[in-house]
Amino acid sequence: MKREAGFTLIEVLLAMALFALITAVAYGALAIGGDGFQQLQAERDRLESEQWLARQLRQDISGVTHSQNRAWSPVALTSDPRGENHFDQLTILVQEPGQVGLTWVRYAIDEEAMQLVRESVPALARSGFEPIAWNFANIQSLDVALLNKQGEWLERWDEQSGMARDQLVAVRVRVGDAKHTREWNIPIAY
């Protein structure tokens, strides 16, 4: 009796079971790799937003300027510590590149979205002018301090504090989220 070429039912079932086992192992390995890729991408996005924030802070603070209007303070800082987090606000008068006239720039946390926001408004804008706002990254804490010429870090400052305008030397900005804290010390060069 001559055997016909082909596979038996048992051979087909064994091949399917082996294929299912290989598929399950490969899927498990790829799923772990996919999660790692997503974590890596989230970390890269966080680092890019921090670098962009650092560049923007340096540009804004290097552009701090005085005005002929003595009522305008070039720097104003309000401190708002709440437990481990800070919700400080930094307002500076800058000469933005490409802009005519002076601009008020304010850094603060949008507490609803928990994002750091940079708002800018022309200094001579009419009341009701809508600020240009940029959301940076998810931030839970914004801690700002100003260094004076005596080497003291100040948590609050405005023109009414009695300190001369040229007494400020640097700005320290700390931003933090649930996992990371980043700090920059940026000199003020009026």
Secondary structure per residue as TSV (DSSP state, phi and psi in degrees):
chain	resnum	aa	ss	phi	psi
A	1	M	-	360.0	135.1
A	2	K	-	-98.2	131.5
A	3	R	-	-83.1	138.6
A	4	E	-	-86.3	147.8
A	5	A	S	-73.2	142.6
A	6	G	S	150.4	-178.2
A	7	F	-	-109.4	148.8
A	8	T	-	-83.4	165.6
A	9	L	H	-60.6	-38.4
A	10	I	H	-65.6	-41.3
A	11	E	H	-64.2	-40.1
A	12	V	H	-65.4	-44.6
A	13	L	H	-63.6	-41.0
A	14	L	H	-63.9	-40.8
A	15	A	H	-64.4	-41.4
A	16	M	H	-66.0	-40.0
A	17	A	H	-65.2	-41.5
A	18	L	H	-65.2	-42.1
A	19	F	H	-61.8	-41.7
A	20	A	H	-63.8	-41.1
A	21	L	H	-65.4	-44.5
A	22	I	H	-63.7	-41.2
A	23	T	H	-62.8	-43.6
A	24	A	H	-63.6	-43.4
A	25	V	H	-65.0	-45.0
A	26	A	H	-64.4	-41.2
A	27	Y	H	-63.3	-43.2
A	28	G	H	-60.7	-41.9
A	29	A	H	-67.9	-41.2
A	30	L	H	-71.5	-33.9
A	31	A	H	-63.9	-41.5
A	32	I	H	-63.6	-43.2
A	33	G	H	-62.8	-38.3
A	34	G	H	-64.7	-41.1
A	35	D	H	-63.4	-41.1
A	36	G	H	-62.6	-39.5
A	37	F	H	-64.1	-42.5
A	38	Q	H	-64.2	-40.6
A	39	Q	H	-64.8	-41.7
A	40	L	H	-63.5	-42.1
A	41	Q	H	-65.1	-40.9
A	42	A	H	-63.6	-40.2
A	43	E	H	-66.5	-40.8
A	44	R	H	-62.6	-42.9
A	45	D	H	-61.9	-41.0
A	46	R	H	-63.6	-44.9
A	47	L	H	-65.0	-39.8
A	48	E	H	-64.1	-40.9
A	49	S	H	-68.6	-35.4
A	50	E	H	-64.2	-42.1
A	51	Q	H	-65.8	-39.7
A	52	W	H	-65.9	-41.6
A	53	L	H	-61.6	-44.1
A	54	A	H	-61.2	-44.5
A	55	R	H	-61.9	-43.4
A	56	Q	H	-67.6	-40.9
A	57	L	H	-61.3	-46.5
A	58	R	H	-61.5	-42.5
A	59	Q	H	-64.4	-45.6
A	60	D	H	-65.1	-46.2
A	61	I	H	-71.0	-32.4
A	62	S	H	-70.5	-18.9
A	63	G	T	-94.0	5.5
A	64	V	B	-59.7	134.4
A	65	T	-	-141.9	163.4
A	66	H	-	-91.8	159.0
A	67	S	-	-118.8	158.8
A	68	Q	S	-66.9	-25.5
A	69	N	-	-78.4	106.0
A	70	R	T	-67.4	-15.9
A	71	A	T	-76.6	-16.5
A	72	W	S	-89.8	115.5
A	73	S	-	-81.9	131.0
A	74	P	S	-68.2	-22.3
A	75	V	E	-140.5	134.3
A	76	A	E	-136.2	136.0
A	77	L	E	-134.0	129.3
A	78	T	E	-119.6	138.0
A	79	S	-	-105.3	136.5
A	80	D	-	-141.2	75.3
A	81	P	E	-79.7	135.7
A	82	R	E	-134.4	94.0
A	83	G	T	65.9	-127.9
A	84	E	T	-78.1	-22.2
A	85	N	E	-96.9	152.6
A	86	H	E	-121.0	142.9
A	87	F	B	-123.9	51.6
A	88	D	-	-68.0	161.7
A	89	Q	E	-129.3	131.7
A	90	L	E	-117.7	123.9
A	91	T	E	-120.9	128.4
A	92	I	E	-132.8	150.8
A	93	L	E	-99.8	118.4
A	94	V	E	-129.5	159.5
A	95	Q	-	-102.2	98.6
A	96	E	-	-75.6	140.0
A	97	P	T	-60.0	134.9
A	98	G	T	81.2	0.6
A	99	Q	-	-110.8	142.4
A	100	V	S	-88.3	131.8
A	101	G	S	83.0	-179.5
A	102	L	-	-91.2	158.0
A	103	T	E	-133.1	137.6
A	104	W	E	-87.1	127.8
A	105	V	E	-120.1	130.8
A	106	R	E	-125.9	129.3
A	107	Y	E	-108.7	128.7
A	108	A	E	-159.0	169.7
A	109	I	E	-98.3	129.7
A	110	D	E	-78.4	107.2
A	111	E	T	-71.3	-21.1
A	112	E	T	-75.4	-46.0
A	113	A	T	-90.3	-11.6
A	114	M	T	52.2	51.4
A	115	Q	E	-128.0	147.5
A	116	L	E	-76.4	130.9
A	117	V	E	-120.2	137.5
A	118	R	E	-113.2	119.9
A	119	E	E	-114.5	138.4
A	120	S	E	-131.3	139.6
A	121	V	E	-139.7	133.2
A	122	P	E	-56.4	138.4
A	123	A	T	-60.7	-32.1
A	124	L	T	-101.6	23.1
A	125	A	-	-70.8	150.2
A	126	R	-	-69.2	157.6
A	127	S	T	-63.7	145.6
A	128	G	T	88.7	-1.7
A	129	F	-	-65.1	128.2
A	130	E	-	-77.8	123.1
A	131	P	-	-69.3	153.4
A	132	I	E	-84.9	119.3
A	133	A	E	-115.5	137.4
A	134	W	E	-121.2	129.2
A	135	N	E	-94.0	129.7
A	136	F	E	-89.1	-104.4
A	137	A	E	-123.8	174.6
A	138	N	E	-69.8	118.1
A	139	I	-	-131.5	135.9
A	140	Q	S	-102.8	-15.3
A	141	S	E	-147.5	134.3
A	142	L	E	-128.1	111.5
A	143	D	E	-118.2	116.4
A	144	V	E	-120.8	139.8
A	145	A	E	-140.8	153.1
A	146	L	E	-114.9	136.2
A	147	L	E	-96.8	126.3
A	148	N	E	-96.5	176.1
A	149	K	T	-68.0	-16.5
A	150	Q	T	-85.4	-0.8
A	151	G	S	85.1	17.8
A	152	E	-	-100.6	136.5
A	153	W	E	-88.5	123.2
A	154	L	E	-104.3	134.0
A	155	E	S	-88.7	-21.4
A	156	R	-	-134.1	145.8
A	157	W	B	-165.8	138.3
A	158	D	-	-156.6	176.3
A	159	E	G	-62.8	-27.2
A	160	Q	G	-76.8	-6.0
A	161	S	G	-73.2	-6.8
A	162	G	S	88.4	-3.7
A	163	M	-	-85.9	140.6
A	164	A	-	-65.9	151.2
A	165	R	G	-59.5	-33.7
A	166	D	G	-85.8	11.2
A	167	Q	G	-82.5	-15.3
A	168	L	E	-85.5	135.0
A	169	V	E	-112.0	-39.8
A	170	A	E	-152.9	164.1
A	171	V	E	-121.9	131.9
A	172	R	E	-107.7	125.0
A	173	V	E	-121.6	125.2
A	174	R	E	-118.5	128.9
A	175	V	E	-121.6	145.8
A	176	G	E	-146.0	148.1
A	177	D	-	-121.0	-163.0
A	178	A	S	-64.6	-28.1
A	179	K	S	-111.5	-29.2
A	180	H	-	-130.8	151.6
A	181	T	E	-128.7	134.8
A	182	R	E	-124.5	140.5
A	183	E	E	-132.3	139.8
A	184	W	E	-131.4	136.8
A	185	N	E	-110.9	116.1
A	186	I	E	-121.7	123.0
A	187	P	E	-69.8	146.8
A	188	I	-	-96.9	124.5
A	189	A	-	-123.3	79.4
A	190	Y	-	-71.9	360.0
